[in-house]
Every structure is written in C-alpha cells, then in structure tokens.
Amino acid sequence: MYSNLEKTPRHLLVCEKSNFKNEKSRHGIHVENHYFNYRVSVLIPECGALPAGLSTIGSSFGKYYLVKNLPVYEIVEQQFLDLCVKKGSFYALSYNTRIDQDNSAALIPAGKLILSVDKDTYEELGLEGQQSQYSHKAVMRHIITIDLTDASFAPGTKKYERVVWALKEKKPLACDFLMAWHPSGEGDFSLSSYFAKYQCKEHTPSVSTKILRDIPSPVIKSGELKGKPEESCDSQEFLDWLGAASADIDCNNEASSFLSTYCCPEPSIVMGQACLWTVTGFLLPEKICMLLEQLRHYFDEPKLAHWTALTVHGFADSPVSWGVAEHGFHKGGENLYNFVIFRNHDYWLQMAVGTQDGCPP
C-alpha cells in the first residue's frame, strides 16, 4: 500500500517567457482557446484594497445559465444555429457529468459540437468518431466532433438529417448544460427565453476578495525563468507557492503544524499584505482577456509590487482543454494556466495539465 502512495501521477507543466509588446506574443491566443473556465484568481502583492479597475471588470463577467435535462439535438437545430451560434461566441458544457464515466458534451465558439461517449452510446448513435486517446486496452470511449458551421451541415443534407435523427430518435442524449453567449454585435436573443420550456436558471459569477498579511514570498525576476541559486526562484517553485498562498496554506513549515510541511522556496521576502481576488462561475475567455489587459496596465503608475499573478482554472470534466485537444480526468482533471505579469511588460505563462492530456500549446 505504501509503495502505491509514493507513486505520483504524471503531469505536464509548460512555462514560457515573453513580453506583451512583442508582436509575436501569443498571450491572447492561449486565453481565447481555453474555452471552459470556472475560476479566475488575481494576486496583487503589497496591495491592501482591490483596485477600482478590477472591481469594474468583475461586475462585467456577465450572466450564465444552467439548463436542466436539455436534449442535445436542441443545439444542432437550424433555428438555434442561426439565432445564436452564427451570431457570436456560444459556449455550452455538460454539467455534473464525469468525463471518464458519463456521456459528456461541449459546444465551442468555432461551432464544433464535441461528444465524449461510452462504447455502447457510440455504437447506438452510429455517428462517425474516433477512439479516445485515453482508453484502456479495450476501447471504452469515443469522441465525436460535429462541425455545425460546415456548409454540408444544413437542413436537407444527408449529414444534417442523419445527425438530428441519431440524437433525437435513435439514441436521445440529454444533459444539464452550462451556457453563455458573447454576441458579435447587437442582438435581442435570449437564452432563457429560447429554452423556456426547460428548467433554465440564470446565474451570476460569485466574487470574493481577501487581504493576506505577512506572508513569505519567493523572489522572482522576469529574466530568470529557471531561477538563479541564491538570487531568484524558478517558475515551477513560484507556481507551487502561488497555489499554496491562494489556498491560504501556511508556508512556514512550523514543527507544530500537522496540516502542511510546505515552506516558501528561497530566496524569499515577507510581503506585508497582498490582495487575493477570485471570481467563480462559467467564465468566458473574452472577459478573461479584458482582465489580463487591465492587469497589463496595473504598473502604468508606480507601485510597490514587482509583479502580479492571474490564475485560471478549467473545468475538470471538460471534454477539451485548449482548442479541441482531448482532456481526460485520471486523478484530478487538472487544466489551468497562470500569468505572472512584471513591471517591464514581461510575462511568464505557465500551463499545467494532468496525466490524460497532451502537451499544452
């Protein structure tokens, strides 16, 4: 038993350094392609109150909806595609479905419907798909991807009629869905009105602010991603510390503590105070881009802090992580990224996934 406890599941952490003013910087693409996010946290050192700009963005994250027991065929109907999917960025993710056991679904802004289904469901549907990359020796899961914006996917075509028939009659699939829409222009479309015949409830992201005091903090320098002995900590050490600090874990490794033996990496300093701001809900990449842009300009005026950090956590049971890359659960379903933003417009980008994921982009 003890030997099993010593085995740590494989995980992947990709770290890169760039500058926001570099025309080849990919920071926007990484945010935009991480579609399904449930928590965003910002840590600002030497700050005793939430900056007004962050408070404004927090209130602009917008509403999202939970639609109960919605048949999947409803989101491939031509009326819905014309009113919503083709007029903005629409996000839908099955809720309370376990990616390694249940049938799951997601609709991404590119107009692709992704179904992660078990073997029996796949065979009953009769739709073209591929084996899950994370199946066991006996293939137990399949991934079906349907491009709803393809020219061949229109009423009257064989492809369209076959998909609707499979989802509506041959093997009806229904899930609870989280949904949100970011329109590309003016429009009066309402998700709550469109799905009024189902149980559709409107939600608002929850926001919390906490001031941390007298916490040890690792010394980091923008140009030293790998750190330097006795001068600065590396990016992985910093990410470990950031997770502990955000979870309010004591980093002093005191002999009287039975909860944690973790200690802040060296070299370190003591931050007198830090502002930890967290938003939780069904959070769209468009709003996270606005938040990142706001943090970029935090240092336009002189500040005591040398850096700020933005951490984004994806849903553990999402069928995808970045883009259409398949995401699995295994032990924890991790898929997250973190920006460390420095005074000189440099940034570190750290992307982390668990065992059943490919390398982040």
Summary of the structure (lengths in Angstrom):
residues: 361
radius of gyration: 22.3
end to end distance: 36.5
largest distance: 71.8
contacts: 1119
relative contact order: 0.24
helix: 23%
strand: 36%
